[in-house]
Amino acid sequence: MIATVVICAVTCAAVIASVLFFPSFKIGKVHIDTYWIVALLGAAALLVSGQADVRALFSALVRDDAVNPLKILALFVCMTVLSVFLDELGFFRFLASAVLKRAKGSKLRLFFCLYLIVSLLTVFTSNDVIVLSFTPFILYFCKSADLDPLPYLSAEFVAANTWSMALVVGNPTNMYLATAYDVDFFSYLGWSVLPTFLAGAAALGMLLLVFRKKLKGTCGGEAEEVVLTEKPLLWIGAVHLAVCTLFLAIGPYFGLEMWIVSLAAVGSLFVCTLITCLVRKQRPAALLGCLKRAPYPLIPFMLSMFLLIEGLDLTGATGYLARFFGTRAQVWTYGAGSFLMANLINNIPMSVLFSSVLGEAGAGLPAVMATVVGSNLGAFFTPVGALAGIMFGMIVRRHGCKFGYKEFVKMGVCVALPALAAALGGLSLMALLL
């Protein structure tokens, strides 16, 4: 067991180090992220060293239950593709441009508009997609308007990783934990509304307090003029995302698993888009863009971390954690624990680990939802708390923006901790009433 724990600890530390000091390298024109390579090497070390039963690990990987990581990956990748398709057609840039026009030169109004639109879009899409779509746009606009981008980048990132708690599809960690404990769409929604609202309000208030001086006055520059030229394809994408979200909500009542719903939606999207492009005699550029931008690095990363955590589970290490957390003070213990652990090993492997811990401890639904809270809000405590933070850091560095580890942690201490307290307070109240 000790060797397995050491391999897992070293791998997690190496993942964090790679994100902070060597996040990517370039081969030709292709940027390759390092975090998934490090995780893959850690999983390989576990298998080669003989510290884990290979057959048991393989059985865990392909078992036909809710915790199967292949199903979770299919769900996340498909939901990402549905959102990226709309982004390829300029949908998010169009909305951002419309929001910036509504700001009418006011820095404070611009801040509120960005926070609002990112919050709304994150609820129905995915925090990762919103971060990837909006971050470059904000950087370009702030540069042209000679604005300090930190308040607006912070508003975007905090909103995306707070309101992602609202629906089960907002974050891969939501999907994993909800699926693992058979929490359906509406049950999840019933528990998530109040904590999400309280966390969102607390986060917004703290952001305004932190950046109050930088949000005074007016800004120059104009919003980019974005014209939607592919309206038929845009309608196809929007309808598929809406129908998919609807069936994710009602599917469990008819025995439909979420990954099957999302996979069917993507298959239908591709077929409808290809037919439309053939009829219009045009190149399916949006589909090709989806294939190019799909989150491929997440696949080896999540599978590798799943194998490492499963190795800990097989050796009995998760049992020690389960006894440490126990079943008392479930909301605050599991909420704070998952929040901190996400910033040590990233929120996705943390969710895999806590899924086993929750089961070992016999914890209830409040503890599961508290872990969901920690997995989302932990994203803006340090840059390594979530994949969204890793991608966010890479984007801002490539644009020459100074938003390093120190700036990120300052924001996290001021905003993430009050938001966590507000969310767990709301969740505790619900646990008492329900």
Secondary structure, 3 states (H helix, E strand, C coil): CHHHHHHHHHHHHHHHHHHHHCCEEEECCEEEECHHHHHHHHHHHHHHCCCCCHHHHHHHHHCCCCCCHHHHHHHHHHHHHHHHHHHHCCHHHHHHHHHHHHHCCEHHHHHHHHHHHHHHHHHHCCHHHHHHHHHHHHHHHHHHCCCCCHHHHHHHHHHHHHHHHCCHHHCHHHHHHHHHCCCCHHHHHHHHHHHHHHHHHHHHHHHHHHCCCCCCCECCCCCCCCCCCCHHHHHHHHHHHHHHHHHHHHHHHHCCCHHHHHHHHHHHHHHHHHHHHHHCCCCCHHHHHHHHHCCCCHHHHHHHHHHHHHHHHHHCHHHHHHHHHCCCCHHHHHHHHHHHHHHHHCHHHHHHHHHHHHHHHCCCHHHHHHHHHHHHHHHHCCCCCCHHHHHHHHHHHHCCCCCCHHHHHHHHHHHHHHHHHHHHHHHHHHHHHC
